[in-house]
């Protein structure tokens, strides 16, 4: 079939689909199919752009590069045009990636993560492990695949990942300026560890303010309020949370005890699930970037067994950081006692074990991290379910409420 005929057929099919009522394609299987076809179309486009770039067909219009031609003739952004050209160039020598992309098994987002690893430092390792990585990309959520590739980079180029971490930290910057009208504007760039400290506290205070606003609206309206009924928007609550952080800092005495980070050493995790060196919010960091935070931190040991149980040791302080203190915290901690199976709520070591084990909300469509989740009984406590690790799982507030909603009455 001639090229123009193929394009005419595809165009006619797209025109027909555009005329349809979107509700006709709104079932889960149709959406999955549409997303797969979108990836396949992006794969065809990437291959065509690669050939267009290599042949220099952009020169006839006086463009300086294929990227410049795409920005002008196809009205793409700088970022999107660069991504199109980059994908095409790298996919020429990444056959497993190109094949999975052409089948719609992976998306352009997965491809971009793999392409980013095709560098002088890690290119040879990528060629060697490409098929396995592409297989992982075919069944992992994008954020999970990004984490996997971050760990892969640590193994493929340990010195490089440490250097990259230092360079990211060196780019830290905060600026706050006042406008002529008296308003303040700011910009912030923080490394993964520092940014997590700030973001977690900002999020914690924003949730506190949300509960305050919700309670006020419920009392004012006499019913469960909707988001639009609250006195402040999420942006306003975060702004107020930032001011509250500064206010508390100003009012805290210099000799007050500062919060310390908690490091969890996961013994047996790597054997069962693979390498792990990440913050509690899921951000992967090289081990070397955590060393400056060890002094004065707490360390806890979590032992993983093949049956899925976790034994949590009591946190032990590292001040100062010495081989003896590290050995005592890692190899000789006191094991924390779990709550009795008849307890109504998950707490203490049992709760912490489930947080360390699950990492995030266990609902298949959710990625809310452990600090913002609740521990739910798989078999409800009211139905005789015990309060044990085996009967516990992490669910975010939304999915926990969804699971426990009562069905509407008949009739």
Secondary structure, DSSP 8 states (H G I E B T S, - for coil): --HHHHHHHHHHHHHHHHHS-GGGG-SHHHHHHHHHHHHHHHHHHHHHHHHHHHHTTTGGGT-SSHHHHHHHHS---HHHHHHHHHHHHHHTT-HHHHHHHHHTSS-HHHHHHHHHT-STTTHHHHHHHHHHHHHHHTTS-HHHHHHHHHHHHHHH-HHHHHHHHHHHHHT-EEEEEE-TTS-EEEEEE--HHHHHHHHHHHHHHHHHHHHHHHHHHHHHHSS---GGGSSS-HHHHHHHHHHHHHHHHHHS-TTS-----EEEEEETHHHHH----B-TTS-B--GGGGGGG-TT-EEEEEEE-TTS-EEEB--EE-SS--HHHHHHHHHS--B-----TT-SS--HHHHHHHHHHH-B--STT---BGGGEEEEESS-GGGT---SSTTEEEEEHHHHHHHH-------
